Each structure stands twice: as structure tokens, then as C-alpha cells.
Amino acid sequence: MLKSKDGILESLKGIYEEHLELLDFLLQNNEDVEYFEKEYKYSEQDDVSKIYDLRIQQRFKKSIGKKDFISLYDENKKAALERLFQEPLTNDAVDLFVQVGKPLGEVYELSTEHLNLQLHSLVEHWDFVKNGSKISSFADSLE
């Protein structure tokens, strides 16, 4: 069994850097590492699907309430969005989100209804998502 986060990341060196960055973000403590090893080491899923599945699991496990999200957003936009979406974000991505100006309450509601969507997908497909259409994530397209 892999013993560390570094070991897991090293074993997945062949995948895109953005997926490794997402996994690095998701594996924040020993409990996360142990969960990943236990649930996915022998899984028949491809590596990228394992990572996106873990992201959805982390969204459940590390969920934040709407009031707490808005409060954290007022203090630290990047931390709030990363916590809600369980993905690493660049400062440029956060700045772009702020410029787009979507209502925070709606962002929260839609993001919790569509756990597979990442921030950029939610913003890019806002009208479709808001009107109830299903937008597939990258992980969905791999199935």
C-alpha cells in the first residue's frame, strides 16, 4: 500500500498536470490519503476518473453551509470558492469569477445541485445549468 501523498502523486506521473494538481489539493491530510488508497488503489476506474470521483466525495465530506460560504467569501474569495468546489483555483480564475458577477446565493445553490461541475464549467454554462439542463463534466465524458 502506498504510504504517502507523495507516493500517490508519483505513481500517477503519466496523467496531465492539472489532474495531479487537483489530486494534490484533495489529499489535504492523512485521512484523505488513507481514504484514497483504500477506495481507489484496486479500483478498475482510470486514474482521472478516480480523481474526479474523489473530488465529489470530498464535496460531500467537506461541505460548507450557504451562510458560512458567503461569510468566508467576504473574508477570502479564493478560500471560499476552493472550499465549495473542492478544486484549486488560481487568483486569475477568482478575479474572473468576481468580474462575471454571478449572485453568490445562486452559485452556492447550483454548485450543490451539480456536484460534478467545477467553477469554470458552472460559470461557462450558467444559463444551461440555471435552467435545469445537465452539463457533463470531464469525468462524465470518460465513462
Residue pairs with C-beta under 8 A, 6 or more apart in sequence:
1 37
1 41
2 8
2 11
2 33
2 37
2 41
4 33
5 24
5 27
5 33
8 23
8 27
8 33
8 36
8 37
9 20
9 23
9 24
12 19
12 20
12 23
12 47
13 20
14 47
15 47
15 48
16 48
19 47
19 48
19 51
21 88
22 51
22 52
22 55
22 87
22 88
23 36
23 51
23 54
24 88
25 82
25 86
25 87
25 88
26 32
26 36
26 51
26 54
26 55
26 58
26 86
27 33
27 36
32 58
35 54
35 57
36 50
36 54
39 54
39 57
40 50
40 53
40 54
43 50
45 53
46 142
48 138
48 139
48 142
49 139
49 142
49 143
51 139
52 116
52 137
52 138
52 139
53 139
55 86
55 87
56 115
56 116
58 86
59 85
59 86
59 115
60 115
62 83
62 86
63 112
64 72
64 80
64 83
64 84
66 105
66 108
66 109
69 80
69 83
69 84
69 104
69 108
70 80
70 104
70 105
70 108
72 79
72 80
72 83
73 80
73 81
73 104
77 94
77 97
77 98
78 89
78 91
78 94
81 89
81 94
81 97
81 119
82 88
82 89
84 107
84 108
84 111
85 111
85 118
85 119
87 118
87 119
89 119
93 119
93 120
96 123
97 119
97 123
100 123
102 123
102 126
106 130
107 122
110 117
110 122
110 129
110 130
111 117
111 119
111 122
114 122
114 129
114 134
114 135
116 136
116 137
116 139
116 140
117 125
117 129
117 135
117 137
118 137
121 135
121 137
122 129
125 133
125 135
128 135
129 135
